[in-house]
Amino acid sequence: MAKATISRDDILKTLEEHDALRRDAFLDLYGYREASTYLLVHDGMDYDSKAIAGVAHKYQHGAPLTPKQLSGGLGHAVDWLKQEGFKVVASRNPKWTRDELILACDLVVRNKTVSYVVRRRSRL
């Protein structure tokens, strides 16, 4: 099936379907996985951009696009969603707060120092 345009209404219908089914059931039903790079943000909710764009295709064109028929990145699903006025952001996985990131970085630095000392002592 060829890729074709999707409208804002197609996307809104898809978001309603997503909300009714819930994320895991929606993704399973259409064979998509969780977004790894881009999220569509609408009414304070995050959605998997590629899945939403692919499924929205069914409203005007009779069938959704499969994950293999569609790229979720720039120039594809992301651009389609942005053209229809939706906000798409780069995902941050895991979604850590600033303080959590600082603590994680500190832990990495401390562990590297400790493992270096342990390795050096074992060589002596």
All heavy atoms as an XYZ file, in Angstrom:
991
protein
N       0.843     -1.177      0.000
C       0.000      0.000      0.000
C       0.886      1.237      0.000
O       1.859      1.319      0.734
C      -0.879     -0.012      1.243
C      -1.668      1.248      1.421
S      -2.561      1.301      2.971
C      -3.418     -0.241      2.922
N       0.543      2.200     -0.808
C       1.321      3.431     -0.887
C       0.968      4.363      0.260
O      -0.167      4.396      0.726
C       1.046      4.121     -2.217
N       1.952      5.121      0.686
C       1.718      6.128      1.713
C       0.985      7.294      1.086
O       1.230      7.673     -0.049
C       3.040      6.617      2.292
C       3.758      5.585      3.100
C       5.048      6.160      3.621
C       6.171      5.385      3.000
N       7.479      5.759      3.435
N       0.074      7.864      1.846
C      -0.665      9.019      1.374
C      -0.864      9.981      2.542
O      -0.520      9.674      3.674
C      -2.009      8.581      0.797
N      -1.417     11.122      2.268
C      -1.576     12.128      3.305
C      -2.604     11.721      4.351
O      -3.500     10.914      4.096
C      -1.997     13.471      2.688
O      -3.245     13.280      2.006
C      -0.952     13.986      1.732
N      -2.431     12.314      5.517
C      -3.405     12.144      6.596
C      -3.838     13.532      7.046
O      -3.090     14.495      6.911
C      -2.824     11.344      7.790
C      -1.534     11.989      8.311
C      -2.589      9.900      7.396
C      -0.957     11.313      9.541
N      -5.041     13.631      7.557
C      -5.568     14.930      7.975
C      -5.556     15.050      9.500
O      -5.402     14.058     10.220
C      -7.002     15.106      7.469
O      -7.871     14.260      8.204
N      -5.777     16.247      9.974
C      -5.877     16.492     11.414
C      -7.012     15.657     12.011
O      -6.871     15.080     13.084
C      -6.082     17.986     11.678
C      -6.126     18.317     13.158
C      -6.103     19.826     13.407
N      -6.110     20.096     14.832
C      -5.043     20.071     15.614
N      -3.867     19.788     15.107
N      -5.151     20.321     16.909
N      -8.139     15.593     11.311
C      -9.270     14.791     11.800
C      -8.904     13.310     11.900
O      -9.319     12.632     12.845
C     -10.489     14.964     10.891
C     -11.164     16.317     11.065
O     -10.941     16.975     12.108
O     -11.905     16.723     10.155
N      -8.150     12.807     10.927
C      -7.701     11.407     10.975
C      -6.865     11.163     12.225
O      -7.008     10.143     12.902
C      -6.847     11.059      9.755
C      -7.577     11.217      8.434
O      -8.822     11.153      8.422
O      -6.893     11.410      7.416
N      -6.005     12.112     12.521
C      -5.126     11.978     13.682
C      -5.937     12.044     14.969
O      -5.730     11.238     15.887
C      -4.024     13.059     13.642
C      -3.142     12.851     12.405
C      -3.189     13.032     14.924
C      -2.270     14.048     12.049
N      -6.884     12.961     15.048
C      -7.719     13.074     16.252
C      -8.537     11.813     16.477
O      -8.688     11.351     17.622
C      -8.611     14.314     16.162
C      -7.889     15.659     16.258
C      -8.831     16.817     15.939
C      -7.239     15.835     17.629
N      -9.076     11.233     15.413
C      -9.810      9.966     15.544
C      -8.892      8.865     16.061
O      -9.294      8.030     16.879
C     -10.404      9.546     14.191
C     -11.556     10.383     13.720
C     -11.991      9.919     12.335
C     -12.928     10.894     11.680
N     -13.216     10.529     10.290
N      -7.669      8.855     15.585
C      -6.702      7.842     16.012
C      -6.346      8.032     17.482
O      -6.221      7.051     18.229
C      -5.441      7.897     15.129
O      -5.844      7.742     13.769
C      -4.454      6.805     15.499
N      -6.213      9.273     17.910
C      -5.933      9.534     19.328
C      -7.086      9.059     20.207
O      -6.865      8.494     21.296
C      -5.662     11.024     19.557
C      -4.408     11.588     18.888
C      -4.310     13.091     19.113
C      -3.158     10.878     19.374
N      -8.318      9.262     19.748
C      -9.483      8.771     20.490
C      -9.463      7.248     20.586
O      -9.742      6.674     21.650
C     -10.781      9.227     19.814
C     -11.071     10.699     19.979
C     -12.323     11.127     19.223
O     -13.128     10.258     18.820
O     -12.492     12.355     19.031
N      -9.152      6.592     19.487
C      -9.066      5.126     19.496
C      -7.962      4.671     20.440
O      -8.149      3.727     21.216
C      -8.796      4.609     18.077
C      -8.682      3.108     18.012
C      -8.374      2.583     16.624
O      -8.243      3.377     15.660
O      -8.239      1.347     16.501
N      -6.834      5.320     20.382
C      -5.709      5.003     21.275
C      -6.143      5.105     22.733
O      -5.882      4.205     23.533
C      -4.554      5.966     20.988
C      -3.361      5.786     21.868
N      -3.339      6.217     23.176
C      -2.158      5.226     21.637
C      -2.158      5.926     23.711
N      -1.431      5.335     22.791
N      -6.806      6.205     23.081
C      -7.237      6.412     24.465
C      -8.258      5.376     24.906
O      -8.235      4.918     26.048
C      -7.796      7.819     24.640
C      -6.728      8.900     24.499
O      -5.519      8.574     24.550
O      -7.110     10.077     24.330
N      -9.145      4.988     23.991
C     -10.164      3.988     24.330
C      -9.549      2.609     24.557
O      -9.951      1.884     25.475
C     -11.214      3.920     23.220
N      -8.584      2.247     23.733
C      -7.951      0.923     23.844
C      -6.854      0.874     24.903
O      -6.556     -0.183     25.430
C      -7.334      0.523     22.501
C      -8.282      0.237     21.363
C      -7.513      0.023     20.073
C      -9.132     -0.983     21.686
N      -6.255      1.977     25.169
C      -5.040      2.121     25.991
C      -3.822      1.766     25.146
O      -3.901      1.040     24.161
C      -5.080      1.287     27.265
C      -6.219      1.607     28.190
C      -5.930      2.907     28.861
N      -6.874      3.138     29.959
C      -7.121      4.336     30.399
N      -6.533      5.369     29.869
N      -7.961      4.503     31.381
N      -2.699      2.295     25.561
C      -1.471      2.234     24.756
C      -1.069      0.823     24.342
O      -0.864      0.546     23.155
C      -0.326      2.885     25.521
C       0.962      2.915     24.740
C       2.075      3.473     25.586
N       3.215      3.820     24.770
C       4.385      4.114     25.273
N       4.559      4.131     26.577
N       5.383      4.398     24.470
N      -0.905     -0.083     25.289
C      -0.404     -1.423     24.961
C      -1.324     -2.160     23.998
O      -0.859     -2.777     23.036
C      -0.181     -2.246     26.228
C       0.989     -1.739     27.057
O       1.839     -1.008     26.511
O       1.050     -2.075     28.258
N      -2.624     -2.097     24.248
C      -3.575     -2.783     23.363
C      -3.567     -2.161     21.970
O      -3.642     -2.872     20.966
C      -4.978     -2.729     23.959
N      -3.479     -0.844     21.902
C      -3.434     -0.137     20.615
C      -2.205     -0.559     19.816
O      -2.297     -0.915     18.648
C      -3.431      1.376     20.867
C      -3.377      2.215     19.622
C      -4.534      2.556     18.939
C      -2.170      2.702     19.139
C      -4.494      3.339     17.795
C      -2.102      3.487     18.002
C      -3.274      3.805     17.333
N      -1.045     -0.518     20.472
C       0.198     -0.895     19.785
C       0.165     -2.355     19.340
O       0.575     -2.682     18.222
C       1.404     -0.636     20.687
C       1.679      0.834     21.040
C       2.832      0.932     22.036
C       1.965      1.663     19.809
N      -0.318     -3.237     20.205
C      -0.413     -4.660     19.858
C      -1.363     -4.894     18.687
O      -1.064     -5.678     17.787
C      -0.889     -5.489     21.059
C       0.168     -5.641     22.133
O       1.359     -5.360     21.864
O      -0.202     -6.041     23.255
N      -2.504     -4.219     18.711
C      -3.508     -4.392     17.661
C      -2.938     -4.072     16.276
O      -3.201     -4.782     15.305
C      -4.720     -3.494     17.939
C      -5.841     -3.515     16.900
C      -6.476     -4.906     16.814
C      -6.883     -2.457     17.245
N      -2.129     -3.039     16.195
C      -1.604     -2.600     14.901
C      -0.153     -3.019     14.643
O       0.396     -2.708     13.596
C      -1.755     -1.083     14.764
C      -3.205     -0.664     14.681
C      -3.845     -0.085     15.774
C      -3.953     -0.880     13.524
C      -5.178      0.293     15.701
C      -5.279     -0.515     13.444
C      -5.889      0.070     14.544
O      -7.209      0.435     14.465
N       0.449     -3.716     15.589
C       1.799     -4.240     15.383
C       2.922     -3.241     15.561
O       4.035     -3.459     15.079
N       2.656     -2.155     16.273
C       3.690     -1.142     16.512
C       4.353     -1.368     17.863
O       3.799     -2.016     18.746
C       3.086      0.268     16.475
C       2.819      0.756     15.070
C       1.603      0.496     14.445
C       3.780      1.463     14.369
C       1.344      0.938     13.153
C       3.539      1.906     13.077
C       2.325      1.644     12.480
O       2.089      2.073     11.200
N       5.557     -0.807     18.014
C       6.266     -0.827     19.291
C       6.268      0.583     19.880
O       5.920      1.539     19.205
C       7.710     -1.278     19.089
C       7.818     -2.733     18.669
C       9.245     -3.139     18.515
N       9.795     -2.429     17.341
C      11.054     -2.415     16.988
N      11.941     -3.043     17.690
N      11.454     -1.761     15.923
N       6.693      0.684     21.126
C       6.809      1.995     21.753
C       7.769      2.869     20.952
O       8.767      2.378     20.427
C       7.360      1.869     23.174
C       6.401      1.261     24.156
C       6.974      1.244     25.566
O       7.918      2.008     25.848
O       6.473      0.467     26.372
N       7.470      4.145     20.889
C       8.339      5.088     20.188
C       9.692      5.148     20.883
O       9.771      5.195     22.105
C       7.699      6.471     20.168
N      10.749      5.144     20.098
C      12.082      5.222     20.679
C      12.678      6.618     20.565
O      13.612      6.949     21.286
C      13.007      4.211     20.000
O      13.102      4.500     18.618
N      12.136      7.435     19.676
C      12.753      8.737     19.451
C      11.784      9.910     19.535
O      12.098     10.918     20.136
C      13.454      8.766     18.075
O      14.303      7.625     17.966
C      14.302     10.018     17.918
N      10.601      9.795     18.941
C       9.679     10.930     18.873
C       8.319     10.600     19.466
O       7.776      9.521     19.236
C       9.489     11.384     17.423
C      10.761     11.894     16.805
C      11.487     11.108     15.926
C      11.234     13.162     17.117
C      12.666     11.575     15.370
C      12.414     13.635     16.561
C      13.126     12.841     15.690
O      14.299     13.303     15.143
N       7.781     11.574     20.202
C       6.454     11.450     20.797
C       5.567     12.593     20.321
O       6.018     13.741     20.243
C       6.537     11.491     22.321
C       7.306     10.380     22.993
C       7.471     10.677     24.477
C       6.608      9.046     22.782
N       4.324     12.281     20.031
C       3.324     13.295     19.750
C       2.758     13.712     21.100
O       2.416     12.849     21.920
C       2.237     12.704     18.854
C       1.102     13.617     18.434
C       0.522     13.125     17.117
C       0.009     13.707     19.457
N       2.650     15.013     21.345
C       2.098     15.517     22.604
C       0.789     16.218     22.290
O       0.746     17.143     21.465
C       3.075     16.492     23.293
C       2.476     17.014     24.594
C       4.417     15.819     23.550
N      -0.288     15.752     22.942
C      -1.615     16.335     22.706
C      -2.402     16.304     24.009
O      -2.516     15.251     24.644
C      -2.350     15.549     21.604
C      -3.687     16.102     21.282
N      -3.857     17.303     20.625
C      -4.920     15.628     21.528
C      -5.142     17.532     20.477
N      -5.817     16.530     21.014
N      -2.927     17.441     24.395
C      -3.709     17.568     25.633
C      -2.988     16.974     26.843
O      -3.590     16.271     27.659
C      -5.090     16.931     25.479
C      -6.012     17.740     24.575
O      -5.723     18.937     24.349
O      -7.020     17.179     24.105
N      -1.692     17.223     26.923
C      -0.917     16.765     28.067
C      -0.563     15.291     28.066
O      -0.005     14.782     29.035
N      -0.873     14.598     26.995
C      -0.587     13.165     26.889
C       0.490     12.945     25.832
O       0.554     13.663     24.847
C      -1.844     12.389     26.487
C      -2.997     12.488     27.455
S      -2.792     11.421     28.873
C      -2.857      9.831     28.107
N       1.315     11.914     26.046
C       2.325     11.508     25.070
C       1.819     10.311     24.291
O       1.245      9.385     24.874
C       3.625     11.105     25.770
C       4.314     12.265     26.454
O       3.981     13.429     26.147
O       5.193     12.005     27.289
N       2.049     10.331     22.980
C       1.637      9.239     22.104
C       2.815      8.823     21.227
O       3.650      9.650     20.878
C       0.481      9.683     21.197
C      -0.776     10.070     21.933
C      -0.980     11.379     22.364
C      -1.752      9.133     22.200
C      -2.140     11.736     23.031
C      -2.918      9.482     22.868
C      -3.110     10.786     23.290
O      -4.250     11.136     23.961
N       2.833      7.572     20.826
C       3.865      7.052     19.934
C       3.606      7.608     18.533
O       2.627      7.230     17.886
C       3.826      5.520     19.940
C       3.970      4.986     21.356
O       5.100      4.903     21.836
O       2.926      4.685     21.981
N       4.488      8.486     18.076
C       4.230      9.241     16.848
C       4.063      8.362     15.607
O       3.150      8.577     14.811
C       5.334     10.271     16.620
O       6.596      9.635     16.532
N       4.928      7.392     15.450
C       4.864      6.536     14.259
C       3.560      5.743     14.233
O       2.892      5.653     13.194
C       6.060      5.589     14.243
C       6.086      4.650     13.056
C       7.330      3.785     13.082
C       7.366      2.777     11.955
N       8.598      1.969     11.981
N       3.173      5.195     15.369
C       1.935      4.408     15.446
C       0.720      5.272     15.135
O      -0.176      4.857     14.385
C       1.803      3.763     16.821
N       0.681      6.469     15.689
C      -0.464      7.355     15.449
C      -0.555      7.722     13.973
O      -1.627      7.643     13.364
C      -0.376      8.617     16.338
C      -0.448      8.248     17.835
C      -1.457      9.629     15.953
C      -1.727      7.552     18.273
N       0.562      8.099     13.377
C       0.549      8.466     11.957
C       0.164      7.280     11.083
O      -0.625      7.411     10.143
C       1.910      9.023     11.541
N       0.704      6.110     11.387
C       0.408      4.922     10.586
C      -1.043      4.497     10.655
O      -1.671      4.169      9.644
N      -1.602      4.531     11.853
C      -3.003      4.118     12.027
C      -3.951      5.180     11.460
O      -4.992      4.846     10.886
C      -3.306      3.809     13.509
C      -4.786      3.529     13.726
C      -2.460      2.623     13.981
N      -3.600      6.443     11.575
C      -4.447      7.518     11.029
C      -4.656      7.366      9.527
O      -5.672      7.804      8.981
C      -3.820      8.877     11.347
N      -3.740      6.724      8.884
C      -3.809      6.491      7.437
C      -5.084      5.740      7.043
O      -5.610      5.916      5.938
C      -2.566      5.705      7.025
C      -2.353      5.588      5.564
N      -2.821      4.516      4.837
C      -1.719      6.400      4.683
C      -2.483      4.673      3.575
N      -1.805      5.805      3.453
N      -5.608      4.917      7.937
C      -6.761      4.068      7.595
C      -8.045      4.850      7.343
O      -8.920      4.384      6.621
C      -7.006      3.016      8.680
C      -7.639      3.528      9.950
C      -7.862      2.400     10.947
C      -8.593      2.877     12.180
N      -8.912      1.769     13.058
N      -8.170      6.029      7.921
C      -9.437      6.744      7.815
C      -9.722      7.244      6.406
O     -10.865      7.222      5.962
C      -9.508      7.877      8.840
C      -9.644      7.324     10.238
C      -8.556      7.273     11.086
C     -10.847      6.790     10.672
C      -8.662      6.726     12.350
C     -10.977      6.239     11.939
C      -9.881      6.212     12.767
O     -10.002      5.655     14.015
N      -8.727      7.678      5.683
C      -8.956      8.129      4.304
C      -8.584      7.089      3.262
O      -9.008      7.183      2.119
C      -8.132      9.396      4.027
C      -8.683     10.634      4.686
C      -7.958     11.867      4.210
O      -7.781     12.071      3.004
N      -7.538     12.693      5.154
N      -7.784      6.107      3.674
C      -7.205      5.213      2.682
C      -7.552      3.740      2.888
O      -7.013      2.882      2.212
C      -5.690      5.422      2.636
C      -5.342      6.865      2.493
N      -5.526      7.572      1.318
C      -4.873      7.769      3.398
C      -5.163      8.836      1.505
N      -4.765      8.977      2.743
N      -8.432      3.468      3.861
C      -8.970      2.123      4.003
C      -8.199      1.164      4.885
O      -8.762      0.175      5.352
N      -6.933      1.411      5.118
C      -6.138      0.503      5.952
C      -4.982      1.285      6.578
O      -4.454      2.216      5.964
C      -5.585     -0.651      5.124
N      -4.598      0.880      7.778
C      -3.436      1.535      8.392
C      -2.151      1.105      7.703
O      -2.106      0.062      7.050
C      -3.468      1.034      9.834
C      -4.158     -0.280      9.756
C      -5.156     -0.163      8.633
N      -1.127      1.914      7.845
C       0.194      1.512      7.376
C       0.812      0.602      8.433
O       0.619      0.813      9.630
C       1.089      2.730      7.170
C       0.687      3.682      6.052
C       1.556      4.934      6.079
C       0.786      2.990      4.701
N       1.525     -0.403      8.003
C       2.229     -1.271      8.944
C       3.528     -0.575      9.362
O       3.997      0.341      8.683
C       2.573     -2.628      8.301
O       3.532     -2.406      7.258
C       1.331     -3.314      7.743
N       4.128     -1.006     10.467
C       5.380     -0.395     10.891
C       6.473     -0.429      9.809
O       7.276      0.494      9.717
C       5.786     -1.224     12.109
C       4.497     -1.746     12.646
C       3.635     -1.983     11.432
N       6.483     -1.467      8.986
C       7.501     -1.572      7.929
C       7.238     -0.619      6.763
O       8.139     -0.328      5.994
C       7.586     -3.005      7.417
C       8.188     -3.953      8.434
C       8.315     -5.342      7.881
C       8.938     -6.255      8.929
N       9.142     -7.605      8.448
N       6.022     -0.148      6.637
C       5.676      0.747      5.535
C       5.937      2.215      5.863
O       5.729      3.073      5.016
C       4.193      0.596      5.171
C       3.850     -0.743      4.555
C       2.354     -0.879      4.352
O       1.561     -0.656      5.264
N       1.964     -1.254      3.131
N       6.368      2.486      7.074
C       6.445      3.864      7.524
C       7.671      4.097      8.392
O       7.982      3.279      9.257
C       5.181      4.176      8.341
C       5.046      5.531      9.008
C       4.969      6.638      7.968
C       3.808      5.555      9.883
N       8.337      5.209      8.162
C       9.428      5.631      9.039
C       8.854      6.603     10.059
O       8.063      7.479      9.713
C      10.528      6.323      8.239
O      11.418      6.976      9.107
N       9.261      6.453     11.303
C       8.743      7.331     12.345
C       9.509      8.627     12.502
O       9.144      9.474     13.292
N      10.576      8.792     11.755
C      11.459      9.931     11.969
C      11.111     11.173     11.178
O      10.039     11.294     10.581
N      12.077     12.082     11.196
C      11.933     13.324     10.445
C      11.805     13.004      8.958
O      12.415     12.079      8.461
C      13.149     14.221     10.681
C      13.366     14.689     12.117
C      14.686     15.432     12.241
C      12.219     15.567     12.573
N      10.987     13.780      8.286
C      10.763     13.546      6.862
C       9.629     12.579      6.600
O       9.230     12.387      5.462
N       9.117     11.971      7.648
C       8.020     11.009      7.497
C       6.938     11.293      8.530
O       6.303     12.333      8.469
C       8.556      9.575      7.594
C       9.544      9.263      6.517
N      10.884      9.172      6.745
C       9.386      9.065      5.195
C      11.519      8.923      5.619
N      10.626      8.852      4.647
N       6.705     10.366      9.449
C       5.607     10.502     10.410
C       5.676     11.809     11.192
O       4.665     12.488     11.369
C       5.593      9.315     11.366
N       6.866     12.171     11.634
C       7.016     13.404     12.414
C       6.561     14.613     11.598
O       5.802     15.457     12.082
C       8.476     13.581     12.894
C       8.708     14.977     13.456
C       8.824     12.526     13.930
N       6.993     14.680     10.361
C       6.609     15.809      9.507
C       5.117     15.815      9.215
O       4.490     16.874      9.197
C       7.397     15.791      8.199
C       8.856     16.161      8.411
O       9.243     16.517      9.547
O       9.617     16.089      7.428
N       4.535     14.634      8.988
C       3.089     14.560      8.734
C       2.317     15.138      9.914
O       1.374     15.899      9.729
C       2.636     13.123      8.522
C       3.104     12.452      7.287
C       3.875     12.968      6.281
C       2.832     11.108      6.911
N       4.097     12.023      5.314
C       3.459     10.868      5.679
C       2.119     10.078      7.498
C       3.399      9.654      5.018
C       2.048      8.854      6.852
C       2.678      8.647      5.625
N       2.713     14.745     11.113
C       2.007     15.198     12.314
C       2.197     16.700     12.533
O       1.247     17.410     12.862
C       2.485     14.400     13.530
C       2.180     12.899     13.471
C       2.940     12.147     14.553
C       0.688     12.634     13.583
N       3.405     17.182     12.324
C       3.673     18.614     12.492
C       2.916     19.448     11.455
O       2.416     20.535     11.772
C       5.167     18.894     12.389
C       5.933     18.490     13.633
C       7.406     18.852     13.496
C       8.164     18.586     14.763
N       9.584     19.006     14.654
N       2.811     18.937     10.235
C       2.086     19.667      9.183
C       0.625     19.873      9.555
O      -0.004     20.823      9.112
C       2.172     18.925      7.853
C       3.515     19.048      7.186
C       3.643     18.129      5.962
O       2.701     17.453      5.571
N       4.834     18.107      5.387
N       0.092     18.985     10.362
C      -1.307     19.102     10.777
C      -1.451     19.840     12.109
O      -2.513     19.837     12.720
C      -1.951     17.710     10.860
C      -2.061     17.024      9.510
C      -2.843     17.843      8.489
O      -3.854     18.473      8.867
O      -2.437     17.865      7.312
N      -0.354     20.459     12.557
C      -0.421     21.324     13.728
C      -0.171     20.650     15.066
O      -0.414     21.255     16.109
N       0.316     19.429     15.048
C       0.575     18.726     16.303
C       2.009     18.958     16.766
O       2.910     19.172     15.954
C       0.313     17.228     16.147
C      -1.140     16.906     16.023
C      -1.745     16.818     14.779
C      -1.928     16.723     17.151
C      -3.095     16.540     14.654
C      -3.276     16.444     17.042
C      -3.863     16.351     15.792
N       2.178     18.894     18.060
C       3.505     19.049     18.659
C       4.164     17.674     18.759
O       3.584     16.739     19.307
C       3.380     19.668     20.052
C       4.696     19.861     20.762
C       4.472     20.497     22.129
C       5.779     20.640     22.868
N       5.555     21.191     24.224
N       5.370     17.557     18.224
C       6.144     16.316     18.300
C       7.479     16.665     18.954
O       8.136     17.616     18.555
C       6.360     15.689     16.909
C       7.163     14.411     17.017
C       5.021     15.425     16.230
N       7.833     15.893     19.968
C       9.068     16.155     20.711
C       9.953     14.916     20.704
O       9.467     13.796     20.546
C       8.770     16.572     22.168
C       7.969     17.859     22.216
C       8.057     15.460     22.928
N      11.247     15.153     20.886
C      12.173     14.028     21.034
C      11.919     13.410     22.404
O      11.802     14.123     23.400
C      13.609     14.514     20.912
N      11.809     12.104     22.430
C      11.556     11.435     23.707
C      12.844     11.340     24.495
O      13.935     11.327     23.941
C      10.971     10.038     23.482
O      11.928      9.202     22.900
N      12.686     11.280     25.764
C      13.827     11.080     26.647
C      13.513      9.829     27.431
O      12.573      9.807     28.232
C      13.991     12.279     27.580
C      15.363     12.358     28.176
C      15.558     13.637     28.906
N      14.885     13.561     30.187
C      14.589     14.605     30.925
N      14.868     15.800     30.506
N      13.987     14.456     32.081
N      14.252      8.789     27.166
C      13.943      7.512     27.782
C      15.141      7.049     28.584
O      16.191      6.820     28.012
C      13.606      6.502     26.688
C      12.979      5.266     27.251
O      12.708      5.173     28.425
N      12.760      4.286     26.395
N      15.086      6.903     29.837
C      13.898      7.109     30.676
C      13.648      8.595     30.930
O      14.537      9.411     30.769
C      14.260      6.396     31.975
C      15.737      6.438     32.036
C      16.221      6.407     30.607
N      12.444      8.895     31.351
C      12.065     10.279     31.611
C      12.491     10.652     33.030
O      11.710     10.609     33.961
C      10.562     10.457     31.440
C      10.114     10.316     30.029
C       8.640     10.577     29.912
C       8.220     10.468     28.479
N       6.817     10.758     28.304
N      13.729     11.026     33.159
C      14.269     11.393     34.462
C      14.192     12.894     34.657
O      14.310     13.667     33.715
C      15.722     10.951     34.574
C      15.912      9.479     34.647
C      14.953      8.520     34.777
C      17.155      8.787     34.595
N      15.521      7.277     34.804
C      16.873      7.411     34.697
C      18.469      9.183     34.466
C      17.860      6.441     34.692
C      19.465      8.224     34.460
C      19.161      6.864     34.578
N      14.058     13.283     35.903
C      14.119     14.696     36.239
C      15.576     15.137     36.237
O      16.497     14.302     36.202
C      13.527     14.963     37.636
O      14.355     14.324     38.610
C      12.088     14.457     37.741
N      15.805     16.417     36.314
C      17.162     16.949     36.339
C      17.949     16.368     37.513
O      19.097     15.948     37.361
C      17.108     18.473     36.426
C      18.471     19.135     36.453
C      18.332     20.668     36.557
N      19.625     21.293     36.592
C      20.351     21.462     37.695
N      19.901     21.024     38.849
N      21.530     22.042     37.637
N      17.342     16.341     38.688
C      18.019     15.817     39.880
C      18.370     14.336     39.730
O      19.438     13.898     40.153
C      17.167     16.029     41.132
C      17.067     17.506     41.524
O      17.925     18.297     41.073
O      16.144     17.854     42.277
N      17.472     13.569     39.121
C      17.756     12.151     38.903
C      18.926     11.961     37.949
O      19.757     11.067     38.141
C      16.509     11.438     38.368
C      15.406     11.298     39.398
C      14.107     10.804     38.812
O      13.801     11.125     37.641
O      13.389     10.090     39.532
N      19.008     12.798     36.922
C      20.135     12.724     35.990
C      21.456     13.041     36.691
O      22.469     12.377     36.471
C      19.928     13.681     34.820
C      18.875     13.261     33.803
C      18.585     14.413     32.843
C      19.325     12.044     33.044
N      21.440     14.053     37.538
C      22.652     14.419     38.284
C      23.085     13.270     39.183
O      24.269     12.916     39.226
C      22.427     15.714     39.091
C      22.303     16.900     38.123
C      23.555     15.940     40.103
C      21.813     18.179     38.773
N      22.134     12.664     39.898
C      22.467     11.537     40.774
C      23.008     10.351     39.971
O      23.967      9.695     40.386
C      21.233     11.111     41.584
C      20.814     12.072     42.686
C      19.466     11.657     43.251
C      21.864     12.142     43.784
N      22.409     10.070     38.823
C      22.876      8.954     37.992
C      24.291      9.208     37.487
O      25.139      8.309     37.505
C      21.922      8.732     36.821
N      24.562     10.430     37.057
C      25.922     10.763     36.582
C      26.930     10.645     37.716
O      28.040     10.135     37.520
C      25.943     12.173     35.993
S      25.033     12.298     34.442
N      26.565     11.102     38.890
C      27.444     10.995     40.051
C      27.741      9.532     40.367
O      28.884      9.161     40.644
C      26.801     11.686     41.254
C      27.683     11.653     42.481
O      28.818     12.173     42.412
O      27.238     11.090     43.510
N      26.731      8.693     40.299
C      26.914      7.263     40.557
C      27.857      6.631     39.541
O      28.736      5.833     39.898
C      25.553      6.553     40.533
C      25.532      5.081     40.866
C      26.033      4.842     42.282
C      24.127      4.530     40.706
N      27.726      6.994     38.288
C      28.617      6.467     37.248
C      30.053      6.880     37.526
O      30.977      6.061     37.463
C      28.169      6.947     35.843
C      29.237      6.652     34.800
C      26.849      6.295     35.459
N      30.259      8.148     37.842
C      31.612      8.636     38.120
C      32.210      7.900     39.314
O      33.361      7.459     39.285
C      31.603     10.167     38.349
C      32.932     10.645     38.918
C      31.287     10.884     37.048
N      31.429      7.739     40.379
C      31.927      7.037     41.568
C      32.264      5.587     41.266
O      33.277      5.067     41.721
C      30.910      7.104     42.693
C      30.795      8.461     43.314
C      29.753      8.461     44.389
N      29.487      9.803     44.821
C      29.148     10.120     46.045
N      29.019      9.173     46.949
N      28.916     11.366     46.360
N      31.437      4.918     40.493
C      31.694      3.512     40.176
C      32.903      3.341     39.274
O      33.643      2.373     39.402
C      30.465      2.860     39.551
C      29.427      2.504     40.596
O      29.762      2.260     41.748
N      28.177      2.498     40.200
N      33.120      4.253     38.371
C      34.312      4.164     37.517
C      35.572      4.326     38.352
O      36.553      3.629     38.152
C      34.260      5.218     36.411
C      33.344      4.851     35.286
C      33.451      5.838     34.155
C      32.565      5.368     33.016
N      32.672      6.240     31.860
N      35.543      5.229     39.310
C      36.693      5.441     40.187
C      36.952      4.198     41.017
O      38.088      3.733     41.126
C      36.457      6.670     41.098
O      36.204      7.800     40.287
C      37.663      6.931     41.981
N      35.899      3.622     41.592
C      36.040      2.432     42.427
C      36.550      1.255     41.604
O      37.480      0.564     42.004
C      34.701      2.074     43.112
C      34.767      0.710     43.760
C      34.347      3.139     44.136
N      35.981      1.048     40.418
C      36.398     -0.108     39.617
C      37.837      0.059     39.144
O      38.580     -0.901     39.038
C      35.460     -0.345     38.444
O      35.656      0.591     37.440
N      38.273      1.306     38.893
C      39.658      1.549     38.496
C      40.604      1.180     39.641
O      41.611      0.514     39.438
C      39.855      3.013     38.098
C      41.304      3.384     37.862
C      41.930      2.989     36.687
C      42.035      4.088     38.808
C      43.265      3.300     36.459
C      43.353      4.404     38.597
C      43.964      4.005     37.426
O      45.279      4.315     37.200
N      40.268      1.592     40.860
C      41.101      1.285     42.027
C      41.152     -0.214     42.252
O      42.222     -0.792     42.506
C      40.586      2.031     43.280
C      41.285      1.542     44.540
C      40.755      3.538     43.110
N      40.026     -0.905     42.154
C      39.977     -2.355     42.359
C      40.824     -3.067     41.302
O      41.613     -3.954     41.619
C      38.507     -2.866     42.330
C      38.476     -4.387     42.276
C      37.752     -2.325     43.528
N      40.693     -2.669     40.039
C      41.495     -3.304     38.976
C      42.982     -3.058     39.190
O      43.798     -3.949     39.014
C      41.075     -2.788     37.599
C      39.870     -3.517     37.047
C      39.590     -3.120     35.619
N      38.668     -1.974     35.698
C      38.735     -0.889     34.943
N      39.668     -0.773     34.046
N      37.883      0.064     35.090
N      43.329     -1.862     39.573
C      44.744     -1.525     39.776
C      45.322     -2.326     40.932
O      46.438     -2.836     40.836
C      44.889     -0.030     40.009
C      46.320      0.399     40.100
C      46.413      1.906     40.040
N      47.756      2.309     40.336
C      48.658      2.629     39.439
N      48.337      2.622     38.169
N      49.875      2.986     39.786
N      44.591     -2.486     42.023
C      45.078     -3.246     43.175
C      45.239     -4.728     42.828
O      46.139     -5.392     43.310
C      44.125     -3.115     44.352
C      44.249     -1.788     45.056
C      43.401     -1.741     46.287
N      43.506     -0.434     46.899
C      42.662      0.020     47.782
N      41.638     -0.727     48.169
N      42.820      1.212     48.295
N      44.349     -5.240     41.987
C      44.439     -6.682     41.657
C      45.670     -6.990     40.807
O      46.126     -8.118     40.758
C      43.164     -7.142     40.934
O      43.064     -6.537     39.682
N      46.190     -5.980     40.136
C      47.397     -6.184     39.305
C      48.666     -6.160     40.147
O      49.702     -6.621     39.701
C      47.481     -5.095     38.246
C      46.420     -5.221     37.192
C      46.595     -4.152     36.158
N      45.476     -4.207     35.216
C      45.234     -3.258     34.330
N      45.997     -2.207     34.259
N      44.219     -3.383     33.519
N      48.617     -5.582     41.328
C      49.824     -5.465     42.169
C      50.200     -6.732     42.841
O      49.846     -7.693     43.043
C      49.635     -4.368     43.224
C      49.442     -2.967     42.650
C      49.159     -1.989     43.791
C      50.658     -2.513     41.889
